[in-house]
Amino acid sequence: MFSITVPHSKCILMIGSGRSMLPRDERLFRFVFPERPGALMKFLDAFSPRWNISLFHYRAQGETGANVLVGMQVLDSELDEFHSCANCLGFDYTDETYNPGRDLLMM
């Protein structure tokens, strides 16, 4: 339930401590990036430029991949399109928007 809290909390709290409110329509996702050249470009190319990346925190996990916490501003009406793009990307991902740990990170 709180799997995003521990690995990302120290950095997020230092970066986000001055924020008074979250960006509009922000959603929080945890992606597992493969450790190979071009993974970041593949990720960026997969999504519409309409969706602003409001948070990006990379946490290396060894040779197999890296946990990346990503905040993206996606309208409710575009969620199906977003999930379609994310699924086609081929990286494992989890929507953490409603994870109770999110509020602890984004205070």
Order of alpha helices (4+ residues) and beta strands (2+ residues): alpha-beta-alpha-beta-beta-alpha-beta-alpha
